[in-house]
Amino acid sequence: MFARDAEAIIRDALRLRDTILAAQLHLKANGALFWQLSGLTDRLHAVMATVAEREPDFRTAGLGLLPLPEDYSSRK
């Protein structure tokens, strides 16, 4: 996978995450759909960490995943 493709995946995942979090604001915190969306957010975090080859830093904007490490293109 090329670095630009990985960055595009992460950018799209971050936008999807923002949409999910916005949708959760309109749901009851104890409802089943709220927790399904929460699980989806957790899964997105896992996918983004795998693509970026590092754990997300939740203290930074964009989860600290962009830009990708420069040596990413050497990955097989």
Secondary structure, 3 states (H helix, E strand, C coil): CCHHHHHHHHHHHHHHHHHHHHHHCCCCCCCHHHHHHHHHHHHHHHHHHHHHCCCCCCCCHHHHCCCCCHHHHHCC
